[in-house]
Amino acid sequence: MKVQVENVDSIKKKVEVTLPVEKINELRERIYGELQKQAKIKGFRPGKVPRSMITSYYKEYITDELKKRMVQETMFDALEEAKVNPVGQPVVDFIDEADKHGYVLECEVIPEIELPAYKGIEVEVEPIEVTDDDVAKRIEGLQQMHAEIVAKEGDRGAQKGDLVIVKYQGYEDGKPIKGVGTEAYPMELGSSTLMPEFENEIFGMKENEEKEITVSFPDDYPDKDIANKTLQFKVTMKEIKEKRLPEVNDEFAKDLSFENMEALQKGMREEIHKEKENLRNKGITQKIMDTLIGSAEILVPRILLEKRVEAMIEDAKSRFKPDRLTAEEARAIEERFRKDFEKSAETRIKTEIMITKISEKEGIKADENDVQERIKKIAEDAKRPYSDVRSFYEQYNLLSNLQSNIIEERTINFLRDNAMIKEKS
């Protein structure tokens, strides 16, 4: 077997594979042998069909099967010899010459790039500040989380912060609308989960009280069946409960595993500082990568880009319900997804290529022990047995992805550690 490589450009290579006549004859003889055992031609017993007859009856099959087996039995070794690692299925073009047998593979590959200077990149950031107000809001959030839900006191109507259950049915021109109604809809008043016109009318309603509400829906309302319509709703207040907040004191702090309020405030300050630091680190990473990608010419393989965009589209489609969309609307949404995702997918692929090349140059790696430790951490966080988590990653062939993630994290940390971070004054 003879293998020759032609560099078409930085992301495309042609690999010509020429096979010796002996290999072609071996493949052809194997095909003839299989056909002779299986061929059923009138007038001949199985296994006794003349070769000339098989050639005549199965000429196209033999030609196609020969080409298929040429690729199946030699492509892997040819690519390995050529040191070419395609990012997708290569395009095969067969050599059609009397004295030359083989094929040409057109492959898209991850490009070789000229790395820009990646150490000492200057990044200006805002200083991290945790205010007393930040701490107070965090403790207020904890107070809300630990609120006790109790039956409302007295005969008062529903008010902000109450948890209510309402029954409602939507009508258009006096006729009930199928699918726009429920026997029991839970909601927290003031949480802005419903349209203001609906929610505002519920304030003040008492248990078992009935009310009619008119709501005008905008053109861009997600439910196309009621968008741009004015509907009437018959609403019944079925239940009202209120949140009873715990008192914020040393006992509250102890319930949260802190010694006292001072320790709680200190813990919340440290927690918020860590969150802001993580957020700032993400911003630093983004600025570093923007600088590096902007300083290098990186062509993205089209096959890789299309695969990434298709995966993003499928993920997005799984998040909305297409059952109420017409075929034309579904196509329009998919096309919009495609336009929105293509740029971000291209940027992400460029980032991955840049990180891969830097990690290779710096010798940043991850071995089996690193993968094992990461799975242990994932298992601990998920409170699952290590063996279950390991089996999951093995079953879905995710171990190599996990290893790549570790290398990417280490490379990003390396770039941040070697950047010049300046806080704004």
N, C-alpha and C positions, 0 to 999 in steps of 0.2 A: 504494500500500500504506500502510495506517495501522497504527501500532504503539503500543499502550498498555501500561504496566507497572504492576502492582499488587504492593506489598510485603505478602505474607501475614504473614511474621515475618522474623527476622534471617537465616534460612537458606532461605526459600522465597519465590519470586516467581512471579507469573502474568503471562504476556506474551500479550496479545490481538492477533492479527494479522488485520486486515480487508483483503480483497483487492477491487479494483475489478471491476465486471462485465466489463470488457474483458479482464482477465487470465483470469477464469473461462471466458469464451467462447473465448479463444485456446487454453487447455488442452483444453477439451472438443472443439473442432474438430480439434485435433491427434490426439486419441484416436479420433475418428470416422474421420479420414483413414487412420490406421493399420489400423483394423478393416476399413474398406472394401476395402483392398488384400489383407488376409489372410483375410477371412471366406469360408467355404465353406458356402453354403446351397443345398440342392437346388432346381434350377430356375433358378438365376441363375449367370451367368458371373462369374469372379473380377473384382472391381473394378466390377461392375454391380449390386451388391445395393443396393436402395433404402434410404435413410436410416431410414425408418420401420421397416423390417424389422430393421436393425441395432439400432435402439433397443429393439425388442421382444425380440430374441434375447439381447442383451448388456447389458440394463439394469443388473443388479447389478455386472457387471464395470466398466461405465462409471462408475458412482457410486463404487466403491472405487478405481478407478484415478485418478479426478479428485482424490479426497481425498489419495491418496498423492503425486501430483505437486504438489499445492498446497504440501505440506510440503517435499518434496524441493527445489523450485525457489525457495522463499522463506524457509525457516527460518533459514538461515545469515545472510542479509542482515537479517532481522528481529531476530535476537539481537544482531547487531553494532550495529544502530541503537538497540536498547534498552540497549546496554552491559551485557548479561547474559551471564555465562560459566558455563554449567551444569557441575556436577561429574560428571554422568552423563547418560544419555539422558533428555530431557524427556518427560513424559507428555502426550500430545496428546488434546485433546477438541475435536471439530469443532462449529462453530456451526451450529445447525439452525434457521435462520430464512429465510423466503421472500425477504426483501429484504436479507439480510446474508450474505456469504460469507466464510469464513475459519476460524480455529481458535484455541484457547487452549493455550499451553504452560505446564505446571506444572514449574518448574525448582527444583532444589536448588542453592544456591550457597555459596561460602565466605563466612561471615558477616563483616560489618563489626563490629569490636569497639572498645570504649573501652580504649585501652592504659593499663595501670597504670604507675606510676613504675618505669622499668626501669634507671635509673642509680643507683649508690650502694647497691645491695642488699648487706646485710651477710651475710657467710658466715664461719662459724668453722670452722677446719680444724686437723688435727693437724700438728705440724711434721714435716718430712721428716728422717728419721734413717736412716743406713746404718751398721749395726754391723759389727764385725770378723767376727761369726758369719755375717752376710749374705754377706760377701765370700768367706768360707771355703766356704760351701755352694755358691756359684756356681762356684768353682774346682773343687770336688768334682764338680759336674755336668759340667764340661768334661772332667775326668779320666775320668768314666764314658763320656762320648761318644767319647773317643779310646782306649778300651780295646781291646786286641787279643783276638780270640776264638781260643782255642787248644784243642787236645785236652787233656782232663784228665790230670793226672799220677797214676801209680800205680793202685791198685785200689780207691780210695775210692768211696763212694756219692755220690749227688747231694746238694748242699748249697745253702744260700741264695746267690743270685747266679749260680748255674750256668744255662747255656742248655741245655735238654734237649729231646729229641724223643721223644714217647711214642705208642704205639699203644694204643687202647682201644676197647672195645665195651660198651655198656650192655645190661643184662638185667633183665627183670621176670618174676618167678616162673619163672626158668630159661630164658625165651625171649628171644632177641635182639630189641632194639627198632630198627626201621628208622629211619635218620637220626640215631641216637645212637651214633656211633662214627666212627673215622677211622684210617687207616693211619699217619699221621704228623702229630702235633700239636705245634708248637713252643711253648715257654713259658719264661719266666724265673722261676725259683723265688724266692718272696718278693716278687713284684710285685703280689700280690693280684688277679690277673686271673681266678682260678678260685675256686670255693668252698673254704673252709679245710679241710673234711672230705676233699676230694679231694687238694688240694695237700699237706697235712700228711703224707698217707700215701706221697707220692712221695719225700719227703726220705729219704735213706739208700739208696734203690734203686740197684743197680749195673746196668751195661749188660747187656742181654739177660735181666735178671731179670724174672720174671712175678709178678703180685700181684693179689689180689682185694680190691676196695674197696667198701664200702657207703656210699651217700650218700642222705640224706633232703632232698628239695627243699621249700622253703617254698611257702605258698599263692600268694604274689605273684611266683613265679619267672616270668620273661618267656616261657619256652616253656611254653605251656598244656598241651601233651601230657604233660609230666613234672612239672608243678607239683603239690605236695602228694602226691608219691609217694616211696617208698624203692626205690632201684635198686641193682643190683650191677654193678660194672664189672670187667672183666678188663683189666689194664693190663700192657703190656710196655715196659720202658725200652730204647729203641732206640739212643739216642746221648746222651752227656753232654759238653758243652764248658764251659770256664771262661773268665771274663774276666780278662785280665792287665792290670792298671792301670799306666799310665805313671807314672814317678816325677815328683813335682811339684817342679821345680827350674828353673834358668835355661834349660836346654835345652828343657824343656816350654813355657816362656813364649815362647821363640824360634819354636818350631813353630807357635805361635798368633799370630805376627807382632808380638810384644812384645820389647823389648830385654832385659828380665830379669824376675825375679819381682816386683820392686818396681813396675815399669811395668805388669805384668799386674794386680797388686792395685789399682793406681790406676785402670786402665782399667775393671776390674770394678766398682769403687766408683762411678765416673762413670756407667756403664751402669745400675746398679741405681738410682742417684739419679734418672736420667732416667725410668726405668720408674715409679718411685714418684711422680714429679712428674706424669707423664701420667695415672696413676691418680687422683691427687688432683685434677687439672684436670677429669677426668670427674665426680668427685664434686661439685666446685664448680659445674659446669654443671648437674648434676641438681638441686642445691639452688636455683640461680637460677631454673630453669624451674619447679620445684615452687612457688616463691614467686610467680612471675608468673601461672601458671595458677590458683593458688589465689586470686589477687587480681582475676581477671577472669571475667566470665560468657561462656563460649564454647559455643554450641550446635554440635554436630557433625552435618553432613548425613548422614541415614540411608543414602543410597545409597553415599556414600564409605566409611562405616563397614563396611557389608556387603561391599563390594568388598575392603577391607583384610583383614577377618576371613577371607573366603573364600581369599584369597591365602596367608594364614598357615596355614590349615588344609591347603591343598594342599601347602605346603612341609613341614609336619609329617608328613603322610601319606606323603610320599616318603621319610621317614627311617626308617620301620618297615615290616616285611613283613606285609601284610594277608592273605597267602594262607592262613595257618593260622587266621584268625578267621572266625567265623560272621557272617552278615549282621547279626544282632542285636548282636554284639560290636563290629563295625565302626561301626555307627550309634551305639552308646553311647560309643565312643572319640571319634568325631567331635563328638558333642554336648558331651563334656567339653572337647575342644579349643575349641569355640565359646565356652563359658562362660569358659574361662581367657583366651582371646585378646581377647574383646570389650573388657574393661577396658583392657588394655595398648594395643590398637589405638586406642581413644578418646583415651587420654592422648597417644599419639604424634601423632595428627592435631591435637589441641589445641596441642601443641608446635610442629608445623609451621605452623599458622595464626599463632601468636604470633610465631614467628621471621619469617615472611613479612611481617607487618604492621610489625614493627620495622625490618626491612631496607628496606622501602618508605619509611618515615618518615625513616630515616637516609641514604637514598640509597646503600645498599650494593649493589653490582652486580658482575657478572662478564661480560666480553665474550669475543669469539672468541679473543683473544690469551691470556686466562686459561685458557680451555678447552684451547687448543693446548699451553700450558706444562704443564698437568695431565696431558695425554695423554703428553707427553714423559717426565714423571716416572714414570708408570705403565709405559711401555715400558722405561725404564731399569731399574726395579725387577724387571720380569718378564724382562729380557734378551730383549726381542722388538723387531723393527723398528717404528719409529714408524708406518709406513704400515699394517702389519698391525693394530696396536691401533686406529688411527683407523678403518680399514675395519670392524672389529668393532663399534665404537660407532655408526657410521653405519648398518650393516646392521640392527642391532637397535633403532634409534631411541633411543639412550641419551645422545645429546649434550645434550639439554635436561635430563635427569636429572643429568648431570655438572655442568652449569652451576648447577643448583639446589643441588647438594651444596657447590659452592664458595661460593655466597652464604650457605648455612646455616653453614658453617665460619667465614666472616668475621663473620657476625652473632654467633655464639657467642663468638668471640674478642673482639668489641667489648663484649659484655655482661660477660665476665670482666674485661677491662681496666678497665671502669668500675664494677666491684663493689668493695666494701670487704672485703678478705680479712684476717681476723684469725687469727693462729696461737694455739692454746691454750697457756697457760703451763704 
